[in-house]
Amino acid sequence: MLKKKKISLKVGDTVTMISGFYKTKTGKIIQINRKTGKIIIKGVNLKFKHIKPSGKTEIGEIKQFETYVDHSNVKLNLN
């Protein structure tokens, strides 16, 4: 059984990345998963998904979306 992680962040808070590829980037928190201790930040940790066309009349596309970051890799901005 997983315990909920204690996270002192809320949705809408502005945070700064303190480690990883997106170090020093800032953004607002969109979503928090308290079971795993992960958060989604607007404009940080962007991934791409290639989607094939499912029919003859449809076209393929590339979607860009944010993925989860561990809460220990961010710092709350007090501004």
C-alpha positions as YAML, in Angstrom:
chain: A
units: angstrom
residues:
- id: 1
  name: MET
  ca: [0.00, 0.00, 0.00]
- id: 2
  name: LEU
  ca: [1.37, 3.39, -1.04]
- id: 3
  name: LYS
  ca: [1.38, 6.26, 1.41]
- id: 4
  name: LYS
  ca: [0.54, 9.76, 0.27]
- id: 5
  name: LYS
  ca: [3.61, 11.95, -0.05]
- id: 6
  name: LYS
  ca: [3.67, 15.15, 1.98]
- id: 7
  name: ILE
  ca: [3.84, 17.95, -0.57]
- id: 8
  name: SER
  ca: [3.75, 21.60, 0.46]
- id: 9
  name: LEU
  ca: [2.69, 22.77, -3.02]
- id: 10
  name: LYS
  ca: [-0.72, 23.64, -4.45]
- id: 11
  name: VAL
  ca: [-2.15, 23.86, -7.95]
- id: 12
  name: GLY
  ca: [-1.47, 27.34, -9.32]
- id: 13
  name: ASP
  ca: [1.79, 27.91, -7.40]
- id: 14
  name: THR
  ca: [4.76, 29.24, -9.37]
- id: 15
  name: VAL
  ca: [7.83, 27.02, -9.02]
- id: 16
  name: THR
  ca: [11.41, 26.90, -10.35]
- id: 17
  name: MET
  ca: [13.22, 23.72, -11.38]
- id: 18
  name: ILE
  ca: [16.39, 23.19, -9.33]
- id: 19
  name: SER
  ca: [17.79, 20.12, -11.10]
- id: 20
  name: GLY
  ca: [17.66, 18.24, -14.38]
- id: 21
  name: PHE
  ca: [17.49, 19.32, -18.02]
- id: 22
  name: TYR
  ca: [15.01, 22.14, -17.31]
- id: 23
  name: LYS
  ca: [17.07, 23.68, -14.47]
- id: 24
  name: THR
  ca: [16.18, 27.38, -13.77]
- id: 25
  name: LYS
  ca: [12.92, 27.17, -15.79]
- id: 26
  name: THR
  ca: [9.81, 28.53, -14.06]
- id: 27
  name: GLY
  ca: [6.15, 27.69, -14.50]
- id: 28
  name: LYS
  ca: [2.82, 27.19, -12.77]
- id: 29
  name: ILE
  ca: [1.68, 23.87, -11.35]
- id: 30
  name: ILE
  ca: [-1.15, 22.34, -13.39]
- id: 31
  name: GLN
  ca: [-1.66, 19.02, -11.61]
- id: 32
  name: ILE
  ca: [-0.40, 17.17, -8.51]
- id: 33
  name: ASN
  ca: [-0.35, 13.41, -7.91]
- id: 34
  name: ARG
  ca: [0.01, 13.02, -4.15]
- id: 35
  name: LYS
  ca: [0.28, 9.20, -4.24]
- id: 36
  name: THR
  ca: [3.48, 9.26, -6.31]
- id: 37
  name: GLY
  ca: [4.75, 12.72, -5.30]
- id: 38
  name: LYS
  ca: [4.87, 13.98, -8.88]
- id: 39
  name: ILE
  ca: [3.65, 17.26, -10.38]
- id: 40
  name: ILE
  ca: [3.01, 18.69, -13.86]
- id: 41
  name: ILE
  ca: [4.37, 22.18, -14.58]
- id: 42
  name: LYS
  ca: [3.19, 24.35, -17.49]
- id: 43
  name: GLY
  ca: [5.96, 24.60, -20.14]
- id: 44
  name: VAL
  ca: [8.42, 22.24, -18.40]
- id: 45
  name: ASN
  ca: [9.39, 18.64, -19.28]
- id: 46
  name: LEU
  ca: [7.76, 18.69, -22.72]
- id: 47
  name: LYS
  ca: [7.39, 15.40, -24.60]
- id: 48
  name: PHE
  ca: [6.22, 14.63, -28.13]
- id: 49
  name: LYS
  ca: [3.80, 11.91, -29.25]
- id: 50
  name: HIS
  ca: [3.60, 10.88, -32.91]
- id: 51
  name: ILE
  ca: [0.09, 9.82, -33.91]
- id: 52
  name: LYS
  ca: [-0.50, 7.80, -37.06]
- id: 53
  name: PRO
  ca: [-3.58, 8.38, -39.18]
- id: 54
  name: SER
  ca: [-6.27, 5.80, -38.46]
- id: 55
  name: GLY
  ca: [-8.14, 6.14, -41.74]
- id: 56
  name: LYS
  ca: [-7.51, 7.13, -45.35]
- id: 57
  name: THR
  ca: [-9.03, 10.58, -44.92]
- id: 58
  name: GLU
  ca: [-7.27, 11.43, -41.64]
- id: 59
  name: ILE
  ca: [-3.78, 12.90, -41.33]
- id: 60
  name: GLY
  ca: [-1.10, 12.13, -38.77]
- id: 61
  name: GLU
  ca: [0.07, 14.64, -36.22]
- id: 62
  name: ILE
  ca: [2.68, 15.32, -33.57]
- id: 63
  name: LYS
  ca: [1.30, 16.31, -30.16]
- id: 64
  name: GLN
  ca: [3.37, 18.12, -27.54]
- id: 65
  name: PHE
  ca: [2.46, 17.79, -23.85]
- id: 66
  name: GLU
  ca: [3.90, 18.19, -20.35]
- id: 67
  name: THR
  ca: [4.80, 15.13, -18.28]
- id: 68
  name: TYR
  ca: [5.38, 14.56, -14.57]
- id: 69
  name: VAL
  ca: [8.35, 15.88, -12.57]
- id: 70
  name: ASP
  ca: [9.21, 14.80, -9.03]
- id: 71
  name: HIS
  ca: [8.28, 17.36, -6.39]
- id: 72
  name: SER
  ca: [11.78, 17.26, -4.89]
- id: 73
  name: ASN
  ca: [13.22, 18.81, -8.08]
- id: 74
  name: VAL
  ca: [11.32, 22.12, -7.72]
- id: 75
  name: LYS
  ca: [11.51, 25.16, -5.48]
- id: 76
  name: LEU
  ca: [8.53, 27.36, -4.60]
- id: 77
  name: ASN
  ca: [8.79, 31.00, -5.75]
- id: 78
  name: LEU
  ca: [7.69, 33.44, -3.07]
- id: 79
  name: ASN
  ca: [7.07, 36.37, -5.47]
...
